[in-house]
Amino acid sequence: MAPPGWEAVIGLEVHVQLATRSKIFSGAPSAFGAAPNEQACVIDLGLPGVLPVLNEQAVRMAVTFGLSIGATIHPYSIFDRKNYFYPDLPKGYQISQFAHPIVGPGSLTIQLPNGERKTVGITRAHLEEDAGKSVHDAYPGLTAIDLNRTGTPLLEVVSEPDLSSAAEASTYFRQLHSLVRYLKICDGNLAEGSMRCDANVSVRPVGTTELGQRTEIKNVNSFRFVERAIDYEIERQVGVLESGGEIKQQTLLYDADQDETRPMRSKEYSEDYRYFPDPDLLPVHITEAVIAEIRDGLPELPAQRQQRYVDEYALSSYDAGWLTEDPAVADFFEATTSACGDPKLSANWIMGELSAALNREDVAIDTAPISAGELGTLIARIQDGTISSKIAKTVFEALWQQEGSVDAIIDARGLRQLSDTGELTAIVDEVVTANPDQVEQFRAGKNKVLGFLVGQVMKATQGKANPQQVNTLLRERLK
Amino acid sequence: MADIDIAHLSRLAQLALDDGERARVLQDLERIIVMVDQMQSIDTGGVAPLAHPLDAGATLRPDQVTEEIDRELYQAGAPATERGFYLVPRVVD
């Protein structure tokens, strides 16, 4: 949050790496992780005489995104050259879109952590090629260049300055991440740089409408760092202004280790990219028919799925939002629910036990050692009284260790809940006889002691008794 | 005559010009600007901006990997390479 008396004005530019097989202007592969320069072809290297040819799938993905945010899809868009020198940009220019982007104004409605909704304007989204990667610390005095990433298709999504706190900015980034994964236009892998974010930040006194001088924080690629970087920058700007200083327009890098922003050295001079239409590429025409076809193929979007969970499964908006953010989690939830028939219990187990285990072991839900079907069976065994909820946690751990199926684990470990009243009554008698003091206290009106006695019975049965049943039997016995 | 910031332009073009070269380049640029001014005197109010002289749309390519990559061949002309990387004088952000 901005310090008292101040408010922040924030806009984000998010680079979404499109999940195409080949590059945006060449037939080189765009997969991550190849050996250096093994995926840079003559076009990516900018060798003399080569010509770029636009990837149809990149265009379709841009249109898909545009339609999902209710944006105008421009029937005519052009590619421009953005000119600057840097060793990881072999042509001396980046092919981008400037005056005529493919996607025009739209908006994304986000749900804030407090449950409120906010509509964030999206100014535009345009296609461009990525640059290569510079490695500064591998060879003393030298920079090593890997051009594999050169030419990877990016969709740059530019928001309006509609965000007013670091938390809002990170929520927007997170929900944009969710959206592009639903649309299957990006793999969403932040660690591999599949989504990178630049934040434009300014502050102004509360109650004023004039925008303050802004700074730009470059290249942040985690939800947490976006929040921390913006928070730091808001504090810094307010500090400068309150001590009578001026904010300089500059480009900053966020250093996560030091938790601070600092100016980029390469941007000493004002930027002058001298955009002009790329003569190698003809204008892109998108017909109404193509737009209609893509619109018909749009999947259910995160916000729609969240609402459906509230309507269909009677989940809270919070639970529905939690479950639908990642499409893989939502798919898992639906499969679990159809296996056991209980959406609320499925939600509790996925958000509780399963999520904790996934975090602890750092695995993704689609590679978890427990399938949705198994979790559904486990929940069904709680419902039909075979095991208690407490014992279910033991079975869950055994499932995670892949000890076998739910029923095999219950049998092998003898975890079946005691349902034989005779056997249980005998244990209740033993506990009552062994604890005369507590029995006396209970009879004297100290109701809390019952919990202790129930605990003793549960202990004697190694947790296999049904606690409600024990409770009833004890009350009857002590009447 | 428009102001020409020759220092700025040579920096953008990454050209190290000595004083004599600067004077010559400045003369060339001034003549180019005279020509552009002449073109701008034409009334183009009713003409839509044109991004490309060809009256055609982009040909799109199916999303398939078609390029064969021969890194060794491509790097043969590079001044310095190491373990597949191109090496350049250090640039730092």
Interface residues (C-beta under 8 A of the other chain):
Chain A: T20 R21 S22 S26 G27 A28 P29 A35 P36 N37 E38 Q39 A40 C41 V42 I43 L45 L47 V53 L54 N55 E56 Q57 A58 V59 I78 N83 F85 Y86 P87 H100 S134 V135 H136 A138 Y139 G141 L142 T143 A144 I145 D146 L147 L253 M264 R265 S266 Y269 D272 R274 P277 P279 L281 L282 P283 V284 H285
Chain B: H8 R11 L12 Q14 A51 H52 L54 A56 G57 A58 T59 L60 R61 P62 D63 Q64 V65 T66 E67 E68 I69 R71 Y74 Q75 A80 E82 R83 G84 F85 Y86 L87 V88 P89 R90 V91 V92 D93
